[in-house]
Every structure is written in C-alpha cells, then in structure tokens.
Amino acid sequence: MHLRYQWFLGIVFLWLYGESALAGDIMQGWMLSDPKPMASENPTRQSSEEHAKPSVKNYTRSEARYDIPDLQMVDKEGSAVDLHQLIDYGGPVMVQFIFATCSTICPVLSASFASAQPELDALAGDEYRLISISIDPEQDTPERLFEYAKRFKAGKNWHFLTGSRDDVSKILKAFEASYTGNNKMYHKSLTFMRSGPGANWIRIEGLLGRNDMVMEYKSLIGLPGPSKEREL
C-alpha cells in the first residue's frame, strides 16, 4: 500500500501542474514497479490532444552565479566522482536535489528529467548531463540510488550522487538550496541549468513537466522556442 500511496501522490502533483501526458508516463513507471499493478481502462492510450496540450507554467526562473565546492562524491555504482569535473565537463548540465524515499515532490522532479531524456538525446546526443544529488546521504546508499535510477529509467547521461552529510550541506549552501531545520521534507523544488563552464546558472523554482524541461533546455543552448520569464 505504501508504494500505491507514493504513486497516488505523484499523479496528484502531476495532474495539478497540467501535465497529463507526463502523468501517464509516471503512472506506467509506478505500475511496472508494483507487483500488483492497478487495473487501467486503457493504459496505452495517449491522444494527440494530450501531446499538443500546452503546459501550464507553475515555476519561476532567474539567473545566478554559484561557486561549486571542490568535493569528492560517490555515484550509484559506488565509484568516487569529482563534483567539479562532472559539472565542468564542457557542455550543458542540469542539477536537482532529491532523496530516494521521498513520496511527494522528488518523484515529480525526477520525472521531469526522465520524460525529457528522449528529446534531450535527440537534440544533444551525449552533449548534456543530468545530475541528481541526494540530500539524505545517511539513507541513500549507492545501491538505493541505483534502484531509484532504474525506477526512472535513467540513461547514461543521468548521474546520481551521494556523499557525507557535511559535503551535501556544502553543496546545498553553494546552490542556495538549504532548507529549514533538519527535516528534508522541507527542501525546495529546484532545478538548476547551465549551458557550460563560466555561464550563469538558470535557477528554476517549481515543478516542470516534460515540455517545460525541453523548452528550457532549448532556450539554454540557444535553439528556437525561448522561455518566458515569470516574475516572482
């Protein structure tokens, strides 16, 4: 029942944010991971109207510069990763903060990465990186992040990192993403994008659907279809 409860919360969030097509993708993902999937009247139906539906903007965006700390992290394979090298590899990068046991906003944040992957692959091939950093390093072992990545069908360009509590705190502070107190449930819905080393970061606060993510990526790399900034 716990898994179905997580599934229900994810679908409610996605429905509220106007991304019915994306909700279908995530519902299918939860059903595949549930040994007793719920029945669906027509799980494969996804109308052209749903694909064409304009997304409702429920996020704000701004530009900022961040000094990323020079830290050694651990990826989902258990290998040491230099955070600077991973981020400053030379091309576009997108960063989110999540934790694997989250049943509210984290699945929705990760869903935006997951559902955008095919279009990002078509647009950029290997020239982009998605990075999900755990804010619950005590619980999020490499093995747990590996399972989390598998749940969202993460491709080779999507990296999952964990590390010490102190190092995670330094990263959160660097991105101005620290949350109040010690309750990780209070962390913000943030996605950070940068076109390359030396460029400003685009700070997006709120939940993005697939179309929003692709549109913001196109804007980031200078392709047609620029996003419209919204005032806070």
N, C-alpha and C positions, 0 to 999 in steps of 0.2 A: 504493500500500500504506500510505503514511503516513496518509491520510485514513481508511482502514479500521481502522487501528490506533487512531486517535482515537475512532472510532465504537465500537470494542470496549471501550475503557477507560470511555467514558461509560456504556455499557449495564451493565458490571460494577458501577460505582458505584451506578447506579440500582437494580439488582437487589438489591444488598446492603442498600440502605436501604428496601426493601419497597414500592417504588412501581412496580409492574409496568405500570400504566396509563400513567404518565408515561414509562416506558422506551419504550413503544410510540410515544408522540408523538415522542421524540427520535430513535428509530430511523428513523422515517419522514423526519424532517428530514435526517439524515445521508444516507439513501438518495436523497433528492431532490437533494442537492448532489453526489452521487457519479456521475460519468458512466457508471460501470459498477456499478450497484447490485446488491447481493447478492440472490439469489432468496429469496422468502419463501413458506412453505407457504400462509399466509392472512394477508396484511399488513393487511387491513381489519377483521379480527375483533377485537372488543374487548367481552368479555362483561360482562353486568350484574354478575357476581360481582366482576370486576376493578374496576368503578366503585365498588362498595359496600365493597370491602376497606378496613378501617381502616388508616391509615398507622402505621408503627412509628416512634415518636419517637427520633430519633438526634441531638438537639440540646439545648442548654441555652439559657436566656433569662434576662436580667437587665435592670435599668433603670440608666440612666446619663445624665449631662448632658455635652454636648460643646460647646466653643466653636469654631464653624466659622470658619476663616480667611477673610478677605475677599480673594478671588482671582479673576482672570480666567482662565477655561479656554477650550478650543476643542471644539466639538461635532463630530459625524460629518459635518456639512455644511461644516465649515471656518469656522463663524461663532464669534465671541467670545461667551462666556457668563459672566455674573456668577454665581459659585457661590452667594453668599448669596441673591440674588434667585431663583435656581432652586429652592433648598431652602425658603426662607421665603415661598413664594408664597401661603400661607394654608390649605393643606389637607394631607392625608396624603402622606408621602413615604417611599420605601424606597431604600436605598443598598447597593450591592455593589461590591467591588473585584475586577477581573478583568484578564486580558490575552488578546489575540486568538489568540495561538499556543499557549495552554495546552491540553493534551490530557488533563488529569486533572479537578481539581475545578471549574475555571472553566465548562466546558460544563454541568456539573450545576447550579452556582449560577444561571447564565443560564437554564437550562431551567425552574427554579422560577418565574422571572419570566415566561418565555414561556408556559408552560402555564397560568398563573393569569390571564393577561390577559383572556380572555373573561368569566370570572366577576367580575373586578375591574371591567370595563366595565359589566357588568350591575348591579353593586352601587353603583358610584360615578360612572359616566359619565366626565366629564373631571375629576372631583374626586380625582385621585391622580396621583402621579408616581413613576416608577421611574428610578433613576439608576445607571448602571454607569460606574465610574471606572477607567481603565486605570492599572495600576501599571508598565507598560512603555512609557512615552511615547516613548522613542527608536525603537521599532518600530511602535507603534500610531499611525499617522498617521490623520487623518480618513478617508481613503479605506479604510484597513484596517478601521477601526471601522464604516464604512458597510457593508462586506461582512459583517462579523461580525453586525451588527444585522439585515441581510437574511437571514442564515442562520437566525436565531431568530425571524424574522417579527415584529420589533419594531413595535409600534403607535406612534401619535403621542404617547402619554404616557410613552414609554420613551426616556430621553436617555442618550447615550454621550459621555463626556468624556475628553479627554486634555489635556496641557499640558507644562510644563517639568518636569524631574526634581525640581528644588527645590520647586516648588509641589505636586507629587504627594506628596513626602515630608512636607510640612507638613500635608496633608490626612490622610495615614495616621497621623501623630503625633496630630493632633487627635481622631481616632476611636479612638486607642489600638489601632491595627491594624498598626503597624510590624512588620516581620519581621526575623529574624536575618540579619545579613550582607547581601550584595548578591544573593543567589540568590532570585529572585522565586518559584521553585517552593516556597519555604517559607512563603508567605503563608497566613494562616488562612482558613478557610471561615466568612465572616461576612456576616450580613445585618442592616442597621440599619433600624428603622422608627420613625416619629414621626407622631403624629396631627395636629400643627400647630405653628406657631411658639410657643416658650415651654414646650412639653410635654417631658417626659423622652423620651429615646430608648429603645427596646427593642433590646437587643443580643442577637442570636441567633448562637450559635456552633455550627456543624454544618451538615448538608445538609438542606434542606427539600424535600419533594415538593409537588406541586400542592395537595393537600388541606391540608397543613400551612400553606402560604403563605396560602391563602384563610382558614383558621381564624384565623391570627394577624392577618390584616387585619381580620376581623370583630371580633376582640377589641379591636384598636387603636381602632376607631371606635365601639365600644360596642354592636355587634349581638350577638344570641344566639349561643351556642357559644363561651364563653370558653376560652382555652387553659389548660392546667395547667402551672404552673411545675415545672421539674425541678431538683433540687439538683445542684450540681457534685460 
